[in-house]
């Protein structure tokens, strides 16, 4: 539990020793916690941050796993459709090309950005940030990349694209012979790995590691 701001004069503390609650905006002294512990706001009970075990190693392993799943998830067949003797295989990339060639260039660009480009950029930013911490170099660039990652978070919408795929599959089941492809399982696995990564990669610990490394580099 975070300490109450009445315990000390906040005006005499440096900014690095302070933290504000994201829910009620209470400004308080940053609590010192150990691995496995969490800090909560004394006013509203919101979890300020949690210090996780081996966060950098686990996050790096998950990022590499997600990058390995990226290509098969986007370029292997998601489903195979057999309609009136005609057999077709659809992938995420072929869906983007199909939208573009059918005259819906704007929608094709949005789908490409949200389902392919932005998720890849997010993973690359996370990889470079973790490597910066792991190798103890380029922390100033790591800070910049982590800021970019947080701006990109709202644009990667794999779960929305997955829901669209599932809805289309349900509608096509009564019209044609439909079978699932390897790409769909890779796509679902990629989505689950990214969710797991979001839960594992503690922002507080990442920011602290980058800031400390950048401060040491400047000294």
N, C-alpha and C positions, 0 to 999 in steps of 0.2 A: 504494500500500500504506500502511495506517495505521501511525503510529509506535508503537513499543513503549512501554508505560507506564513502563519502567525509565529512559527518557530524561529524565524530569523528575518532580518530586514532584507527584502528582495532588492531594494535599490542599491545595496552595497555589493551585490553579487554580479559577476560577469555574465554576459549573455549565454555563454557556453554552459553555465551551471543552472540555467532556467529551462523550463519546459511549459508549454501551454496545452491545455486539454482541447482536443479537436471538437468536442461536443458542447461544453459549456464555457470555453475560453478562460478557464481559471489558470492564472499564472502561478507557478509554484517552483520550488527548488527541485532540480532533477534528482530523483532517488538513485542510490547506488544499489544495484541488484546483482545477484550471482546467476550463473547458468541454470536454466530451468525455472527461474523466478519471473514474475511479471509485476508491473507497476500499474496501479489503478488511481484514477482521480478521486480524491477524498470528498468531492462535492457530488458528482453524478455517478461514480462507479465505473466510468468508461476505462477500458484497458488502454493505457498510454503506449506501452510497448512490452514485449516479452523477449528475454534473452534466451536464445535457443542453443542447444549443444551442436558443435561442429557445423555451424550454419554455412560456412564458406565451402567446405568440402562437399556437403550434401547438395548445396545449390549448384555448384559446378558440375556435379554428376548429373543432375536433372537437366541443366541447360544442354549438355552434350547429348543426352538422351533425346531431348526435344529436337535438336538439330538433325540427329540421325533419322528421326521420324518425319521430318519436314518434307523431304523429297518424295518418299512413297505415299504420304498422305495427300499430296497435291497432284502427283503425276501417275499414280497407279489407279486402275479402275475402281470407282466407288460402287457402281452397280452395272450389271449386264442385263440388257433389255432385249427380249425376243418378241417382236410384234409383226404378225403376218409374214413370217418367214425371214424377216430382216433382223439381223442381230447387231447391236451396237453396244459400245462400252463408253461410259461417261466418267470423266475425271473432273476435279476442280478446275484444272487448267482448260479442259475442253469446254466446260461451262462458260468460262470467261470468253473464249474464242467464239462460241456460239452466240452469245449475247452481242458481241461486237459485230459479227457478220450479219446478224439479223436487223441491224440498224439501231440498236440500243447501246450506242457507244458510251454514253454517260453512265448508265447502269453497269456496264462492263468494267469501266474504270473504278467505280465505287467498290464493286465486288472484288476486283483484283487488289485494290489497296487494303480493304478490310480483312480479306481472307488469306492473302498471300504476302503482300509486300510489308504491311505493318507488323504482322506477327513475326516475320523473319527479322525485321529491323530491331524489334524488341529483344529477340533472342540474342542477336549479335551484340546489342548494347549490354545486355546482362553478362554475356560471355566476356567481353572486354573489361567490364567493371570488375568482375571476379578475378580475371587474370591480373589486373592492375593491383588488386589487393594481395593475391597469392604470390606474385613475383616481386611485390614491393617496388613498383616503378610506375611512372606516369599517373600519379594520383590526381593531379590537376585535370588531366583529360578524363580520368575516371569520374570525377565530380561532374564534369560537363555531360558525359554520356549518361550518367544516372539521372540527371535532370531531363535530358532528352527522352529517356525511357519513361519517366513519369508523365511527360506530355503525350507520349504515344499510347499509353495504357487505355485511354478511352476510345481509341480507333480500331483496335484489334478485336473483331467480333466473331471469333470462330464458333462460339455457341449459337449465334444467330444463324450462321450459314448451315450449321449442323441441323438445326430445327427445320430449315427450309428443305434440306435433303430428305429428312425423315417424312415431312409432310408430302413431298412429291412422290416418295416411294409408296406411301399408303394409298395415294390416289391412283398410282399406276398398277397396283397389285391386281385389281379387278379387270384391267384392260389388256395386260400382257404378261408374259412369263418373265418374272423378275428374279434375279439372283444377286446376292451381295458380293462385292469385290473386296480384295485385300486392302484397297485404298481406304475403304470406310473404316475398317478396324484400326488402321494406322492413324486415320483422322481422329477417331474417338480417343485413341491412346495419346495422341499429341495434345488434345484438349485436356485430358486428365493430368498429364505430366505438367502442363502449364499451370493448372490450378494448384497442383501440389507444390510447384515452384513458388507461386505467389504466397502460399502459406509458410514455406520454408525460408525464403529469402527475406529475413527481417530487415526492414528499411532502417530502423534505428541503428542496428549493428553495422550495416553497410555504410551509412553516413558517417558514423564514428570512425570506422576503419579508414575511410577515404580522407576525412578531415585530419586525423592524426598523421597519416602518411604524408599528406600535403604539407602539414606544419613542420614535420621533421625534414622534409626535402628543402623547405625554405631556410631552415636553420643551417 
